[in-house]
Amino acid sequence: MTIALSVVDLTRDFDVSAPWLNRVIERKPKAFLRAVDDISFEVPLGSCLSLVGESGCGKSTVARLVTGLYRPSSGTIKFSAGKTGAPLSAQMIFQDPFASLNPRWRVFDVIAEPLREFGLRKGTTAIAGRVAELLTTVGLSPNDGRKFPHEFSGGQRQRISIARALAGEPEFLVCDEPTSALDVSVQAQILNLMRRLQDEMGLTYLFISHDMSVVRHMSNQIAVMYLGRIVEQAATEQLFADPKHPYTRMLLETIPNVRNPKRQREAPAGEVPSPMNPPSGCTFHTRCPLADGRCKVERPEMRAYPGGSRVACHRVAESMAALAVPA
Amino acid sequence: MSSPVARDRIASANPAQPLPRPGRWARLRSSDLWWSFTHKPSAMIAAAVLVFLIVTAFAAPLIAPQNTYDPAELVLWNSEIPPIWTADGQMPFLLGTDTQGRDILSAILYGSRVSILIGIGSVILSLAVGLSLGLMAGYFGGFIDNILMRIGDVLLSIPTILIAILVSAMAMQALPPELREVGAAGVLILAITLSGWVQYARMVRAQTAVERNKEYVQAAQLLKVPSRRIMLYHILPNTLTPIMVAATLNFGLAILTEATLSFLGIGMPVSQPSLGTLIRLGNQFLFSGVWWVVIFPVVQLCFIVVSVNVLGDWLRDALNPKLR
């Protein structure tokens, strides 16, 4: 199994200080927000790793770090060599289909931009041909190229967004909640399109979502994030069958069940604490039903367990140790 | 959305060749802006008046009875002739003459040309300076933003007319005497621009700061499009709507500022009078009964400024999505 992307000890701080004059007058120190805190993961070539978590847990920041829109504060992001020998090229599909297309540009120009910037096609006819081909690939008509983005629905815009990402001939696609702004029926179409493209082109995905059922449909591996840290990472079916971290269990509780819609469910308790002032020890201890004194002071390390999952939780470590002792 | 299968069928029936684009004129005719223009009589009248005034001003050398720049054409015994419809009126002085024997109609045509040129020049220069500085301030933010906007604040805190007086007075002194007449228009354009750019810079900066965080800009950054091109081709077109309105209204304002400066005697020299200079000259004779020397330039100035303002107001309403 070749690794397409390896991320090691990635951290990103944002300067959220008040303006200089206010700081001087009010005698406040500089303030930093740690959006991504020391995370490591690997994405195998041709597979899909999903990052899940509630709003504000740093998923989108990871996406922008991986694509290079943000610089990491520390840690490394390494793409392995692609077909041509150069590092894999990454492109991105954005969350909001209404903000991700320039409202003043025709769809043709939106999709042609990567072709022109990277010099992938030379000459007007070659570019026109390639744009028509890309529009057809994502299920639109070549004639749609001369329209403006506002003439399309959300799902169609997301198709245009995908066509633009594909125009850059990427081998790696970062998808930042590509379906969260869409109707459920349209979500399925877009997800199926993305699966099809993955099969046909051998793409590798880093998929960001907060929707556990979407993630289950798309991914091979899932990493659960909480307040900038990965708390559990496992193969998809492993994670759904045997969620270990209390936070993962809480997230899985939120998935509606068609067969048993009125089952007893525990709504996720509490709010995500402010990342400006994260809790001590295990950051989840404020909402965790299993937390005790140790969780409040000692930060749990990431440990690997049988079945291939990695979890950062004292309780899981303790119960596994208890099981292991008699044997 | 329509099903992708149906779309594919359309696509295969109509292979890869996009339909021809409609021409520019056809697109203008079908645009919302044109519709709103043709349904607003005041805008159409204002546009007609403005076009007429601009065309006659620029055609002054062809249609004016007299070349007011040529002292040889001024004949003193033709001085103080009243307009043609009064008892003492004489051809070819339709609107009469001033104390130098200068034909008022010709002076107004040439003077409008000077005024309009200075108006257009200062708006274009203010736009160029304001848009580029505003884009940079909004896009890069931080230090550059602080410096540029504080400079703008300082300029805004001084009244426009005061800055203009200061600049034109200083520039006129700095210029060698033989260049003063030639450079007068340029100095005025510069003086009006110096305070005029700030408004554009502020508007563009605010809009740019919003647009630069939108995902379409990030998509362009991912393609490694250079910052200059992102600003010009991605962000600028999305900030232009309010700028167009402001530029139109400021065109009228610039003509007025120029007229004020010339009226105060620090604008255009007597040898190449603008409307403001004509008003200043005529003002001296207003109470001696020679009213036509001052009234007609004033009327011309009013027509230009009012028609520009009516057009600007229409544009503001037409481009406001809430009023559609």
Interface residues (C-beta under 8 A of the other chain):
Chain A: R64 T67 G68 L69 Q91 M92 F94 Q95 D96 A99 S100 L101 N102 P103 R104 W105 F108 E113 P114 E117 F118 A128 G129 A132 E133 L135 T136 G139 L140 S141 P142 N143 G145 R146 F152 S153 G155 Q156 R164 G168 V186 Q189 L193
Chain B: M1 P4 R7 D8 I10 A11 N14 P15 A16 Q17 P18 L19 R21 K214 E215 Y216 Q218 A219 A220 Q221 L222 L223 K224 V225 H234 P237 N238
